[in-house]
Amino acid sequence: MIKISIISGSNRVNSQSLRISKICLQKLKTKKVGIDLINLAKEKLPFWEEDLGENISSHKKSFKKISLTLSKADGYIFVVPEWGGMVPPQVKNLFLLTSNNELAHKPGLIVSVSESLGGAYPVSELRSYSYKNTKICWIPDHVIVRRAKEFSPEKEPRLNSRMDYSCKMLIEYSKALKSVRKASDLKTFKNGM
Ligand SMILES: Cc1cc2nc3c(=O)[nH]c(=O)nc-3n(C[C@H](O)[C@H](O)[C@H](O)COP(=O)(O)O)c2cc1C
Protein backbone atom coordinates (compact mmCIF):
# COMPACT_ATOMS: atom_id res chain seq x y z
CA MET A 1 0.00 0.00 0.00
CA ILE A 2 1.24 3.49 -0.89
CA LYS A 3 2.19 5.56 2.18
CA ILE A 4 1.94 9.34 2.31
CA SER A 5 3.45 11.52 5.06
CA ILE A 6 1.89 14.92 5.66
CA ILE A 7 4.24 17.47 7.23
CA SER A 8 2.63 20.44 8.96
CA GLY A 9 5.35 23.07 8.69
CA SER A 10 4.27 25.60 11.33
CA ASN A 11 5.65 25.49 14.85
CA ARG A 12 2.72 27.53 16.21
CA VAL A 13 0.13 25.67 18.26
CA ASN A 14 -3.26 25.54 16.54
CA SER A 15 -1.75 26.82 13.30
CA GLN A 16 -3.62 27.09 10.04
CA SER A 17 -0.99 24.76 8.56
CA LEU A 18 -2.08 22.06 11.01
CA ARG A 19 -5.75 22.69 10.26
CA ILE A 20 -5.11 22.41 6.51
CA SER A 21 -2.90 19.34 7.03
CA LYS A 22 -5.89 17.70 8.71
CA ILE A 23 -8.09 18.61 5.74
CA CYS A 24 -5.52 16.90 3.46
CA LEU A 25 -5.52 13.91 5.81
CA GLN A 26 -9.31 13.60 5.50
CA LYS A 27 -8.97 13.67 1.71
CA LEU A 28 -6.35 10.90 1.72
CA LYS A 29 -8.55 8.79 4.02
CA THR A 30 -10.96 8.39 1.11
CA LYS A 31 -8.14 6.77 -0.95
CA LYS A 32 -6.50 3.44 -0.26
CA VAL A 33 -3.25 4.80 1.19
CA GLY A 34 -1.41 4.72 4.51
CA ILE A 35 -1.09 8.16 6.13
CA ASP A 36 1.18 9.76 8.75
CA LEU A 37 0.87 13.31 10.00
CA ILE A 38 4.07 14.92 11.28
CA ASN A 39 3.33 18.11 13.18
CA LEU A 40 6.51 20.18 13.53
CA ALA A 41 4.90 22.19 16.35
CA LYS A 42 4.64 19.03 18.40
CA GLU A 43 7.94 17.46 17.41
CA LYS A 44 10.04 20.53 18.23
CA LEU A 45 13.05 19.12 16.38
CA PRO A 46 16.38 20.68 17.41
CA PHE A 47 18.34 22.49 14.74
CA TRP A 48 21.02 20.58 12.91
CA GLU A 49 24.31 20.56 14.78
CA GLU A 50 27.67 18.93 14.21
CA ASP A 51 28.93 16.20 16.51
CA LEU A 52 31.70 17.53 18.75
CA GLY A 53 34.10 14.94 20.19
CA GLU A 54 32.13 12.46 22.28
CA ASN A 55 28.98 14.55 22.12
CA ILE A 56 26.57 13.23 19.51
CA SER A 57 24.34 16.13 18.48
CA SER A 58 20.88 16.22 20.01
CA HIS A 59 19.05 16.33 16.68
CA LYS A 60 20.20 12.80 15.84
CA LYS A 61 18.31 11.26 18.78
CA SER A 62 15.19 13.39 18.32
CA PHE A 63 14.98 12.76 14.60
CA LYS A 64 15.29 8.94 14.62
CA LYS A 65 11.57 8.13 14.72
CA ILE A 66 10.60 10.72 12.11
CA SER A 67 13.48 9.66 9.89
CA LEU A 68 12.04 6.13 9.86
CA THR A 69 8.51 7.38 9.13
CA LEU A 70 9.78 9.52 6.25
CA SER A 71 11.90 6.65 4.89
CA LYS A 72 8.88 4.37 4.76
CA ALA A 73 6.72 6.92 2.94
CA ASP A 74 6.30 6.89 -0.86
CA GLY A 75 5.26 10.54 -1.11
CA TYR A 76 4.79 13.73 0.92
CA ILE A 77 2.48 16.64 1.38
CA PHE A 78 4.38 19.63 2.75
CA VAL A 79 1.96 22.14 4.24
CA VAL A 80 4.16 25.21 4.61
CA PRO A 81 3.21 28.63 5.99
CA GLU A 82 4.56 31.81 4.44
CA TRP A 83 6.56 33.61 7.11
CA GLY A 84 8.35 36.82 6.23
CA GLY A 85 7.92 35.91 2.57
CA MET A 86 9.88 32.72 3.22
CA VAL A 87 9.70 29.07 4.19
CA PRO A 88 10.07 29.02 8.03
CA PRO A 89 13.32 27.69 9.54
CA GLN A 90 11.82 24.52 11.06
CA VAL A 91 10.94 23.33 7.56
CA LYS A 92 14.36 24.20 6.16
CA ASN A 93 15.85 22.38 9.17
CA LEU A 94 13.95 19.24 8.19
CA PHE A 95 15.68 19.29 4.81
CA LEU A 96 19.05 19.34 6.59
CA LEU A 97 18.04 16.57 8.98
CA THR A 98 16.89 14.30 6.15
CA SER A 99 20.48 13.70 5.12
CA ASN A 100 20.04 9.95 4.73
CA ASN A 101 18.10 10.24 1.51
CA GLU A 102 14.80 9.68 3.33
CA LEU A 103 13.00 11.81 0.71
CA ALA A 104 15.07 10.80 -2.31
CA HIS A 105 13.26 10.31 -5.60
CA LYS A 106 9.87 10.56 -3.97
CA PRO A 107 7.19 13.05 -4.98
CA GLY A 108 6.13 16.00 -2.86
CA LEU A 109 3.02 18.13 -3.07
CA ILE A 110 3.50 21.71 -1.86
CA VAL A 111 0.55 23.27 -0.05
CA SER A 112 1.45 26.80 0.94
CA VAL A 113 -0.54 28.76 3.50
CA SER A 114 -0.98 32.51 3.84
CA GLU A 115 -3.04 34.62 6.20
CA SER A 116 -3.51 37.19 3.44
CA LEU A 117 -2.90 37.12 -0.30
CA GLY A 118 0.66 35.76 -0.17
CA GLY A 119 1.73 32.15 -0.46
CA ALA A 120 3.72 32.24 -3.71
CA TYR A 121 7.13 32.73 -2.07
CA PRO A 122 7.27 29.35 -0.22
CA VAL A 123 6.36 27.59 -3.47
CA SER A 124 9.14 29.36 -5.31
CA GLU A 125 11.65 28.79 -2.51
CA LEU A 126 10.87 25.09 -2.13
CA ARG A 127 10.99 24.48 -5.86
CA SER A 128 14.34 26.29 -6.12
CA TYR A 129 16.18 25.47 -2.91
CA SER A 130 15.20 22.25 -1.20
CA TYR A 131 15.80 19.39 -3.58
CA LYS A 132 19.57 19.33 -4.24
CA ASN A 133 20.57 16.86 -1.53
CA THR A 134 17.17 15.66 -0.42
CA LYS A 135 16.29 14.75 -4.04
CA ILE A 136 12.64 15.30 -3.31
CA CYS A 137 10.65 15.59 -6.54
CA TRP A 138 8.05 18.37 -6.26
CA ILE A 139 5.09 17.55 -8.48
CA PRO A 140 4.02 20.27 -10.97
CA ASP A 141 0.70 20.93 -9.25
CA HIS A 142 0.80 22.88 -6.03
CA VAL A 143 -1.89 24.44 -3.87
CA ILE A 144 -1.89 27.94 -2.33
CA VAL A 145 -4.38 28.51 0.47
CA ARG A 146 -4.88 32.28 0.78
CA ARG A 147 -6.88 33.93 3.58
CA ALA A 148 -6.26 30.65 5.37
CA LYS A 149 -8.38 31.39 8.42
CA GLU A 150 -11.48 31.75 6.25
CA PHE A 151 -10.80 28.70 4.10
CA SER A 152 -13.22 25.82 4.27
CA PRO A 153 -13.63 23.14 1.58
CA GLU A 154 -17.40 23.75 1.48
CA LYS A 155 -17.09 27.51 0.93
CA GLU A 156 -14.39 27.27 -1.77
CA PRO A 157 -15.29 24.38 -4.07
CA ARG A 158 -12.77 25.38 -6.77
CA LEU A 159 -9.79 25.33 -4.42
CA ASN A 160 -11.19 22.21 -2.78
CA SER A 161 -11.37 20.34 -6.08
CA ARG A 162 -7.82 21.49 -6.88
CA MET A 163 -6.72 19.98 -3.55
CA ASP A 164 -8.53 16.73 -4.39
CA TYR A 165 -6.92 16.60 -7.82
CA SER A 166 -3.43 17.39 -6.46
CA CYS A 167 -3.76 14.63 -3.82
CA LYS A 168 -4.84 12.19 -6.53
CA MET A 169 -1.87 13.15 -8.72
CA LEU A 170 0.53 12.85 -5.76
CA ILE A 171 -0.62 9.26 -5.24
CA GLU A 172 -0.08 8.46 -8.93
CA TYR A 173 3.43 9.99 -8.85
CA SER A 174 4.12 8.00 -5.68
CA LYS A 175 3.36 4.79 -7.52
CA ALA A 176 5.18 5.81 -10.70
CA LEU A 177 8.45 6.87 -9.03
CA LYS A 178 8.94 3.46 -7.40
CA SER A 179 10.80 2.24 -10.48
CA VAL A 180 12.93 5.41 -10.48
CA ARG A 181 13.97 4.67 -6.91
CA LYS A 182 14.90 1.12 -7.84
CA ALA A 183 17.21 2.46 -10.55
CA SER A 184 18.88 5.05 -8.32
CA ASP A 185 22.42 4.77 -6.97
CA LEU A 186 22.37 6.77 -3.75
CA LYS A 187 25.65 5.30 -2.50
CA THR A 188 27.62 6.90 -5.31
CA PHE A 189 25.40 9.96 -5.83
CA LYS A 190 24.12 10.75 -2.34
CA ASN A 191 24.16 14.52 -2.86
CA GLY A 192 23.44 16.68 -5.88
CA MET A 193 25.87 19.09 -7.55
C1 LIG B 1 6.66 35.20 11.90
C2 LIG B 1 5.51 35.28 10.92
C3 LIG B 1 5.71 35.88 9.69
C4 LIG B 1 4.65 35.92 8.78
N1 LIG B 1 4.87 36.44 7.52
C5 LIG B 1 3.92 36.35 6.57
C6 LIG B 1 4.17 36.72 5.22
O1 LIG B 1 5.25 37.14 4.87
N2 LIG B 1 3.17 36.57 4.31
C7 LIG B 1 1.95 36.09 4.64
O2 LIG B 1 1.10 35.97 3.79
N3 LIG B 1 1.67 35.72 5.93
C8 LIG B 1 2.62 35.84 6.88
N4 LIG B 1 2.36 35.42 8.17
C9 LIG B 1 1.03 34.94 8.50
C10 LIG B 1 0.89 33.46 8.17
O3 LIG B 1 0.69 33.34 6.80
C11 LIG B 1 -0.31 32.95 8.94
O4 LIG B 1 0.04 32.80 10.31
C12 LIG B 1 -0.92 31.68 8.36
O5 LIG B 1 -1.99 31.30 9.18
C13 LIG B 1 0.06 30.53 8.19
O6 LIG B 1 0.81 30.29 9.33
P1 LIG B 1 0.40 29.21 10.47
O7 LIG B 1 0.38 27.89 9.77
O8 LIG B 1 1.48 29.34 11.48
O9 LIG B 1 -0.96 29.60 10.99
C14 LIG B 1 3.38 35.39 9.11
C15 LIG B 1 3.21 34.79 10.37
C16 LIG B 1 4.25 34.71 11.26
C17 LIG B 1 4.04 34.00 12.59
The ligand as an SDF file (V2000), in Angstrom:
LIG
                    3D

 31 33  0  0  0  0  0  0  0  0999 V2000
    6.6570   35.2020   11.8990 C   0  0  0  0  0  0  0  0  0  0  0  0
    5.5070   35.2780   10.9240 C   0  0  0  0  0  0  0  0  0  0  0  0
    5.7080   35.8760    9.6940 C   0  0  0  0  0  0  0  0  0  0  0  0
    4.6540   35.9200    8.7770 C   0  0  0  0  0  0  0  0  0  0  0  0
    4.8660   36.4440    7.5220 N   0  0  0  0  0  0  0  0  0  0  0  0
    3.9170   36.3480    6.5680 C   0  0  0  0  0  0  0  0  0  0  0  0
    4.1740   36.7210    5.2230 C   0  0  0  0  0  0  0  0  0  0  0  0
    5.2540   37.1360    4.8680 O   0  0  0  0  0  0  0  0  0  0  0  0
    3.1720   36.5720    4.3090 N   0  0  0  0  0  0  0  0  0  0  0  0
    1.9450   36.0900    4.6440 C   0  0  0  0  0  0  0  0  0  0  0  0
    1.1020   35.9750    3.7900 O   0  0  0  0  0  0  0  0  0  0  0  0
    1.6700   35.7230    5.9280 N   0  0  0  0  0  0  0  0  0  0  0  0
    2.6220   35.8370    6.8820 C   0  0  0  0  0  0  0  0  0  0  0  0
    2.3580   35.4170    8.1680 N   0  0  0  0  0  0  0  0  0  0  0  0
    1.0290   34.9390    8.5020 C   0  0  0  0  0  0  0  0  0  0  0  0
    0.8880   33.4650    8.1750 C   0  0  0  0  0  0  0  0  0  0  0  0
    0.6930   33.3360    6.8030 O   0  0  0  0  0  0  0  0  0  0  0  0
   -0.3120   32.9470    8.9440 C   0  0  0  0  0  0  0  0  0  0  0  0
    0.0350   32.7960   10.3080 O   0  0  0  0  0  0  0  0  0  0  0  0
   -0.9240   31.6840    8.3580 C   0  0  0  0  0  0  0  0  0  0  0  0
   -1.9920   31.3040    9.1830 O   0  0  0  0  0  0  0  0  0  0  0  0
    0.0560   30.5260    8.1940 C   0  0  0  0  0  0  0  0  0  0  0  0
    0.8140   30.2890    9.3320 O   0  0  0  0  0  0  0  0  0  0  0  0
    0.4030   29.2100   10.4660 P   0  0  0  0  0  0  0  0  0  0  0  0
    0.3770   27.8930    9.7680 O   0  0  0  0  0  0  0  0  0  0  0  0
    1.4800   29.3380   11.4850 O   0  0  0  0  0  0  0  0  0  0  0  0
   -0.9570   29.5980   10.9850 O   0  0  0  0  0  0  0  0  0  0  0  0
    3.3800   35.3900    9.1090 C   0  0  0  0  0  0  0  0  0  0  0  0
    3.2070   34.7860   10.3670 C   0  0  0  0  0  0  0  0  0  0  0  0
    4.2500   34.7140   11.2580 C   0  0  0  0  0  0  0  0  0  0  0  0
    4.0370   34.0030   12.5870 C   0  0  0  0  0  0  0  0  0  0  0  0
  1  2  1  0
  2  3  1  0
  2 30  2  0
  3  4  2  0
  4  5  1  0
  4 28  1  0
  5  6  2  0
  6  7  1  0
  6 13  1  0
  7  8  2  0
  7  9  1  0
  9 10  1  0
 10 11  2  0
 10 12  1  0
 12 13  2  0
 13 14  1  0
 14 15  1  0
 14 28  1  0
 15 16  1  0
 16 17  1  0
 16 18  1  0
 18 19  1  0
 18 20  1  0
 20 21  1  0
 20 22  1  0
 22 23  1  0
 23 24  1  0
 24 25  2  0
 24 26  1  0
 24 27  1  0
 28 29  2  0
 29 30  1  0
 30 31  1  0
M  END
$$$$
